Amino acid sequence: MTRLPIVDFRTMEKLLSRLGFQNTRSKGAHFFYRHLDGRTTTLPNHPGRDLSRPLIREILREIELTPEQFSKELDKL
């Protein structure tokens, strides 16, 4: 298994938008994204901090994306 690349909020937000997720609401620094097929995830926005690998792994599990697909999608951005 390869190491997940570490990304920040803006990069993950671009990726989610590219995959068809829409920001449905926010509460404080947490943004909630929903896909038309029902998948949802929460993305924290803490300026100056990158997302941790365990959090990225959890987001990928929620949006049903493998680490390999994640890396390929990042290359397209």
N, CA, C and O atoms as CSV, one atom per row, in Angstrom:
chain,resi,resn,atom,element,x,y,z
A,1,MET,N,N,0.850,-1.175,0.000
A,1,MET,CA,C,0.000,0.000,0.000
A,1,MET,C,C,0.896,1.239,0.000
A,1,MET,O,O,1.839,1.332,0.786
A,2,THR,N,N,0.595,2.179,-0.881
A,2,THR,CA,C,1.380,3.398,-0.973
A,2,THR,C,C,0.902,4.416,0.055
A,2,THR,O,O,-0.243,4.378,0.504
A,3,ARG,N,N,1.793,5.316,0.412
A,3,ARG,CA,C,1.421,6.368,1.345
A,3,ARG,C,C,0.518,7.361,0.654
A,3,ARG,O,O,0.753,7.748,-0.491
A,4,LEU,N,N,-0.513,7.769,1.359
A,4,LEU,CA,C,-1.412,8.772,0.811
A,4,LEU,C,C,-0.719,10.123,0.765
A,4,LEU,O,O,-0.023,10.493,1.711
A,5,PRO,N,N,-0.898,10.857,-0.315
A,5,PRO,CA,C,-0.352,12.210,-0.326
A,5,PRO,C,C,-1.138,13.099,0.635
A,5,PRO,O,O,-2.354,12.961,0.765
A,6,ILE,N,N,-0.446,13.998,1.296
A,6,ILE,CA,C,-1.107,14.923,2.209
A,6,ILE,C,C,-1.541,16.144,1.407
A,6,ILE,O,O,-0.757,16.706,0.642
A,7,VAL,N,N,-2.782,16.544,1.588
A,7,VAL,CA,C,-3.334,17.694,0.876
A,7,VAL,C,C,-3.952,18.665,1.881
A,7,VAL,O,O,-4.171,18.327,3.044
A,8,ASP,N,N,-4.224,19.869,1.407
A,8,ASP,CA,C,-4.883,20.849,2.261
A,8,ASP,C,C,-6.369,20.927,1.908
A,8,ASP,O,O,-6.851,20.204,1.037
A,9,PHE,N,N,-7.079,21.809,2.594
A,9,PHE,CA,C,-8.522,21.943,2.405
A,9,PHE,C,C,-8.864,22.296,0.964
A,9,PHE,O,O,-9.751,21.682,0.372
A,10,ARG,N,N,-8.176,23.271,0.398
A,10,ARG,CA,C,-8.497,23.755,-0.959
A,10,ARG,C,C,-8.337,22.642,-2.004
A,10,ARG,O,O,-9.173,22.507,-2.898
A,11,THR,N,N,-7.290,21.864,-1.895
A,11,THR,CA,C,-7.059,20.779,-2.852
A,11,THR,C,C,-8.147,19.723,-2.739
A,11,THR,O,O,-8.665,19.254,-3.753
A,12,MET,N,N,-8.499,19.343,-1.508
A,12,MET,CA,C,-9.557,18.341,-1.321
A,12,MET,C,C,-10.897,18.891,-1.785
A,12,MET,O,O,-11.708,18.150,-2.341
A,13,GLU,N,N,-11.141,20.171,-1.566
A,13,GLU,CA,C,-12.387,20.795,-2.013
A,13,GLU,C,C,-12.485,20.751,-3.545
A,13,GLU,O,O,-13.549,20.452,-4.085
A,14,LYS,N,N,-11.395,21.045,-4.240
A,14,LYS,CA,C,-11.376,20.975,-5.704
A,14,LYS,C,C,-11.640,19.555,-6.179
A,14,LYS,O,O,-12.378,19.338,-7.140
A,15,LEU,N,N,-11.031,18.586,-5.495
A,15,LEU,CA,C,-11.217,17.190,-5.864
A,15,LEU,C,C,-12.676,16.763,-5.680
A,15,LEU,O,O,-13.250,16.106,-6.549
A,16,LEU,N,N,-13.269,17.137,-4.550
A,16,LEU,CA,C,-14.669,16.781,-4.305
A,16,LEU,C,C,-15.581,17.411,-5.349
A,16,LEU,O,O,-16.502,16.758,-5.839
A,17,SER,N,N,-15.336,18.666,-5.692
A,17,SER,CA,C,-16.144,19.335,-6.717
A,17,SER,C,C,-16.006,18.630,-8.055
A,17,SER,O,O,-16.986,18.450,-8.778
A,18,ARG,N,N,-14.786,18.234,-8.377
A,18,ARG,CA,C,-14.520,17.532,-9.636
A,18,ARG,C,C,-15.266,16.195,-9.686
A,18,ARG,O,O,-15.693,15.760,-10.755
A,19,LEU,N,N,-15.421,15.551,-8.533
A,19,LEU,CA,C,-16.099,14.245,-8.471
A,19,LEU,C,C,-17.615,14.373,-8.372
A,19,LEU,O,O,-18.314,13.361,-8.321
A,20,GLY,N,N,-18.140,15.611,-8.342
A,20,GLY,CA,C,-19.587,15.813,-8.334
A,20,GLY,C,C,-20.192,16.078,-6.978
A,20,GLY,O,O,-21.415,16.044,-6.842
A,21,PHE,N,N,-19.380,16.342,-5.967
A,21,PHE,CA,C,-19.904,16.662,-4.641
A,21,PHE,C,C,-20.191,18.147,-4.560
A,21,PHE,O,O,-19.473,18.964,-5.136
A,22,GLN,N,N,-21.258,18.493,-3.832
A,22,GLN,CA,C,-21.636,19.887,-3.646
A,22,GLN,C,C,-21.643,20.226,-2.168
A,22,GLN,O,O,-22.040,19.414,-1.332
A,23,ASN,N,N,-21.200,21.433,-1.859
A,23,ASN,CA,C,-21.214,21.904,-0.483
A,23,ASN,C,C,-22.664,22.192,-0.111
A,23,ASN,O,O,-23.285,23.092,-0.676
A,24,THR,N,N,-23.199,21.436,0.833
A,24,THR,CA,C,-24.597,21.609,1.202
A,24,THR,C,C,-24.783,22.541,2.384
A,24,THR,O,O,-25.782,23.257,2.455
A,25,ARG,N,N,-23.835,22.543,3.313
A,25,ARG,CA,C,-23.943,23.427,4.466
A,25,ARG,C,C,-22.600,23.456,5.173
A,25,ARG,O,O,-21.688,22.694,4.853
A,26,SER,N,N,-22.501,24.358,6.145
A,26,SER,CA,C,-21.285,24.422,6.945
A,26,SER,C,C,-21.653,24.804,8.366
A,26,SER,O,O,-22.680,25.436,8.613
A,27,LYS,N,N,-20.811,24.416,9.275
A,27,LYS,CA,C,-20.986,24.762,10.678
A,27,LYS,C,C,-19.600,25.048,11.234
A,27,LYS,O,O,-18.793,24.137,11.418
A,28,GLY,N,N,-19.335,26.305,11.494
A,28,GLY,CA,C,-18.000,26.678,11.942
A,28,GLY,C,C,-17.003,26.447,10.832
A,28,GLY,O,O,-17.170,26.961,9.726
A,29,ALA,N,N,-15.971,25.683,11.116
A,29,ALA,CA,C,-14.922,25.413,10.137
A,29,ALA,C,C,-15.128,24.088,9.416
A,29,ALA,O,O,-14.209,23.609,8.752
A,30,HIS,N,N,-16.310,23.479,9.527
A,30,HIS,CA,C,-16.565,22.182,8.906
A,30,HIS,C,C,-17.594,22.333,7.793
A,30,HIS,O,O,-18.677,22.884,7.991
A,31,PHE,N,N,-17.230,21.830,6.623
A,31,PHE,CA,C,-18.089,21.924,5.452
A,31,PHE,C,C,-18.607,20.534,5.106
A,31,PHE,O,O,-17.851,19.563,5.086
A,32,PHE,N,N,-19.897,20.453,4.836
A,32,PHE,CA,C,-20.558,19.182,4.558
A,32,PHE,C,C,-20.821,19.079,3.062
A,32,PHE,O,O,-21.414,19.976,2.462
A,33,TYR,N,N,-20.374,17.975,2.464
A,33,TYR,CA,C,-20.517,17.755,1.035
A,33,TYR,C,C,-21.406,16.552,0.779
A,33,TYR,O,O,-21.351,15.551,1.494
A,34,ARG,N,N,-22.235,16.674,-0.266
A,34,ARG,CA,C,-23.156,15.595,-0.633
A,34,ARG,C,C,-23.095,15.382,-2.146
A,34,ARG,O,O,-23.000,16.329,-2.927
A,35,HIS,N,N,-23.153,14.111,-2.528
A,35,HIS,CA,C,-23.200,13.723,-3.934
A,35,HIS,C,C,-24.642,13.377,-4.263
A,35,HIS,O,O,-25.410,13.011,-3.373
A,36,LEU,N,N,-25.016,13.489,-5.526
A,36,LEU,CA,C,-26.389,13.185,-5.919
A,36,LEU,C,C,-26.794,11.745,-5.620
A,36,LEU,O,O,-27.976,11.462,-5.425
A,37,ASP,N,N,-25.818,10.828,-5.580
A,37,ASP,CA,C,-26.145,9.428,-5.292
A,37,ASP,C,C,-26.246,9.132,-3.798
A,37,ASP,O,O,-26.482,7.985,-3.418
A,38,GLY,N,N,-26.071,10.147,-2.938
A,38,GLY,CA,C,-26.282,9.968,-1.504
A,38,GLY,C,C,-25.028,9.918,-0.657
A,38,GLY,O,O,-25.117,9.961,0.570
A,39,ARG,N,N,-23.853,9.827,-1.280
A,39,ARG,CA,C,-22.615,9.808,-0.497
A,39,ARG,C,C,-22.394,11.171,0.148
A,39,ARG,O,O,-22.666,12.204,-0.463
A,40,THR,N,N,-21.900,11.172,1.385
A,40,THR,CA,C,-21.634,12.425,2.089
A,40,THR,C,C,-20.279,12.354,2.784
A,40,THR,O,O,-19.769,11.273,3.079
A,41,THR,N,N,-19.712,13.526,3.038
A,41,THR,CA,C,-18.482,13.618,3.807
A,41,THR,C,C,-18.397,15.002,4.423
A,41,THR,O,O,-19.080,15.932,3.993
A,42,THR,N,N,-17.555,15.125,5.426
A,42,THR,CA,C,-17.313,16.389,6.099
A,42,THR,C,C,-15.848,16.748,5.936
A,42,THR,O,O,-14.966,15.905,6.097
A,43,LEU,N,N,-15.601,18.009,5.614
A,43,LEU,CA,C,-14.245,18.481,5.366
A,43,LEU,C,C,-13.941,19.663,6.284
A,43,LEU,O,O,-14.599,20.698,6.185
A,44,PRO,N,N,-12.958,19.530,7.175
A,44,PRO,CA,C,-12.623,20.648,8.063
A,44,PRO,C,C,-11.733,21.666,7.356
A,44,PRO,O,O,-10.840,21.303,6.591
A,45,ASN,N,N,-11.988,22.937,7.620
A,45,ASN,CA,C,-11.179,24.007,7.037
A,45,ASN,C,C,-10.452,24.738,8.162
A,45,ASN,O,O,-10.993,25.656,8.778
A,46,HIS,N,N,-9.225,24.314,8.413
A,46,HIS,CA,C,-8.378,24.962,9.403
A,46,HIS,C,C,-7.214,25.583,8.642
A,46,HIS,O,O,-6.263,24.884,8.293
A,47,PRO,N,N,-7.278,26.908,8.375
A,47,PRO,CA,C,-6.245,27.555,7.553
A,47,PRO,C,C,-4.837,27.308,8.085
A,47,PRO,O,O,-4.584,27.361,9.289
A,48,GLY,N,N,-3.933,27.038,7.149
A,48,GLY,CA,C,-2.544,26.813,7.511
A,48,GLY,C,C,-2.223,25.396,7.931
A,48,GLY,O,O,-1.067,25.087,8.224
A,49,ARG,N,N,-3.221,24.527,7.966
A,49,ARG,CA,C,-2.990,23.141,8.376
A,49,ARG,C,C,-3.410,22.197,7.255
A,49,ARG,O,O,-4.450,22.389,6.625
A,50,ASP,N,N,-2.601,21.187,7.017
A,50,ASP,CA,C,-2.948,20.150,6.053
A,50,ASP,C,C,-3.850,19.117,6.718
A,50,ASP,O,O,-3.889,19.002,7.943
A,51,LEU,N,N,-4.570,18.370,5.891
A,51,LEU,CA,C,-5.396,17.282,6.409
A,51,LEU,C,C,-4.474,16.114,6.757
A,51,LEU,O,O,-3.520,15.845,6.028
A,52,SER,N,N,-4.745,15.426,7.851
A,52,SER,CA,C,-3.923,14.292,8.263
A,52,SER,C,C,-4.253,13.068,7.409
A,52,SER,O,O,-5.335,12.975,6.830
A,53,ARG,N,N,-3.313,12.142,7.339
A,53,ARG,CA,C,-3.543,10.914,6.557
A,53,ARG,C,C,-4.740,10.114,7.061
A,53,ARG,O,O,-5.533,9.646,6.243
A,54,PRO,N,N,-4.909,9.934,8.387
A,54,PRO,CA,C,-6.097,9.193,8.833
A,54,PRO,C,C,-7.403,9.887,8.418
A,54,PRO,O,O,-8.376,9.217,8.073
A,55,LEU,N,N,-7.425,11.208,8.452
A,55,LEU,CA,C,-8.624,11.943,8.033
A,55,LEU,C,C,-8.847,11.789,6.532
A,55,LEU,O,O,-9.982,11.593,6.098
A,56,ILE,N,N,-7.793,11.873,5.741
A,56,ILE,CA,C,-7.922,11.678,4.295
A,56,ILE,C,C,-8.431,10.274,3.999
A,56,ILE,O,O,-9.290,10.088,3.138
A,57,ARG,N,N,-7.900,9.288,4.714
A,57,ARG,CA,C,-8.338,7.897,4.530
A,57,ARG,C,C,-9.835,7.756,4.862
A,57,ARG,O,O,-10.559,7.045,4.165
A,58,GLU,N,N,-10.291,8.426,5.916
A,58,GLU,CA,C,-11.705,8.383,6.304
A,58,GLU,C,C,-12.578,9.053,5.241
A,58,GLU,O,O,-13.645,8.542,4.899
A,59,ILE,N,N,-12.130,10.184,4.723
A,59,ILE,CA,C,-12.883,10.869,3.668
A,59,ILE,C,C,-12.972,9.985,2.431
A,59,ILE,O,O,-14.036,9.883,1.820
A,60,LEU,N,N,-11.863,9.342,2.054
A,60,LEU,CA,C,-11.872,8.447,0.898
A,60,LEU,C,C,-12.828,7.277,1.106
A,60,LEU,O,O,-13.503,6.854,0.168
A,61,ARG,N,N,-12.889,6.756,2.320
A,61,ARG,CA,C,-13.821,5.662,2.621
A,61,ARG,C,C,-15.265,6.151,2.458
A,61,ARG,O,O,-16.109,5.442,1.910
A,62,GLU,N,N,-15.537,7.362,2.937
A,62,GLU,CA,C,-16.900,7.900,2.853
A,62,GLU,C,C,-17.325,8.196,1.422
A,62,GLU,O,O,-18.496,8.033,1.080
A,63,ILE,N,N,-16.390,8.630,0.583
A,63,ILE,CA,C,-16.753,8.951,-0.801
A,63,ILE,C,C,-16.509,7.773,-1.745
A,63,ILE,O,O,-16.689,7.889,-2.957
A,64,GLU,N,N,-16.095,6.636,-1.172
A,64,GLU,CA,C,-15.901,5.387,-1.901
A,64,GLU,C,C,-14.874,5.537,-3.028
A,64,GLU,O,O,-15.144,5.227,-4.188
A,65,LEU,N,N,-13.683,6.025,-2.646
A,65,LEU,CA,C,-12.587,6.226,-3.578
A,65,LEU,C,C,-11.364,5.501,-3.019
A,65,LEU,O,O,-11.040,5.651,-1.841
A,66,THR,N,N,-10.691,4.726,-3.848
A,66,THR,CA,C,-9.505,4.017,-3.391
A,66,THR,C,C,-8.311,4.979,-3.366
A,66,THR,O,O,-8.327,5.998,-4.056
A,67,PRO,N,N,-7.280,4.663,-2.578
A,67,PRO,CA,C,-6.079,5.511,-2.576
A,67,PRO,C,C,-5.442,5.657,-3.957
A,67,PRO,O,O,-4.899,6.715,-4.276
A,68,GLU,N,N,-5.501,4.619,-4.769
A,68,GLU,CA,C,-4.940,4.690,-6.116
A,68,GLU,C,C,-5.749,5.661,-6.976
A,68,GLU,O,O,-5.175,6.463,-7.713
A,69,GLN,N,N,-7.080,5.592,-6.885
A,69,GLN,CA,C,-7.937,6.518,-7.625
A,69,GLN,C,C,-7.704,7.953,-7.140
A,69,GLN,O,O,-7.706,8.894,-7.934
A,70,PHE,N,N,-7.505,8.107,-5.827
A,70,PHE,CA,C,-7.238,9.412,-5.236
A,70,PHE,C,C,-5.973,10.015,-5.831
A,70,PHE,O,O,-5.964,11.186,-6.211
A,71,SER,N,N,-4.918,9.235,-5.916
A,71,SER,CA,C,-3.657,9.719,-6.485
A,71,SER,C,C,-3.824,10.104,-7.944
A,71,SER,O,O,-3.280,11.118,-8.381
A,72,LYS,N,N,-4.568,9.308,-8.706
A,72,LYS,CA,C,-4.793,9.612,-10.125
A,72,LYS,C,C,-5.591,10.904,-10.282
A,72,LYS,O,O,-5.290,11.721,-11.152
A,73,GLU,N,N,-6.607,11.087,-9.444
A,73,GLU,CA,C,-7.420,12.302,-9.503
A,73,GLU,C,C,-6.605,13.526,-9.125
A,73,GLU,O,O,-6.795,14.597,-9.701
A,74,LEU,N,N,-5.696,13.384,-8.160
A,74,LEU,CA,C,-4.839,14.507,-7.776
A,74,LEU,C,C,-3.932,14.923,-8.924
A,74,LEU,O,O,-3.658,16.109,-9.103
A,75,ASP,N,N,-3.463,13.949,-9.703
A,75,ASP,CA,C,-2.605,14.253,-10.843
A,75,ASP,C,C,-3.346,15.056,-11.904
A,75,ASP,O,O,-2.727,15.818,-12.648
A,76,LYS,N,N,-4.675,14.894,-11.984
A,76,LYS,CA,C,-5.473,15.602,-12.971
A,76,LYS,C,C,-5.737,17.057,-12.585
A,76,LYS,O,O,-6.061,17.879,-13.442
A,77,LEU,N,N,-5.600,17.373,-11.299
A,77,LEU,CA,C,-5.895,18.746,-10.853
A,77,LEU,C,C,-4.856,19.735,-11.300
A,77,LEU,O,O,-4.966,20.924,-11.002
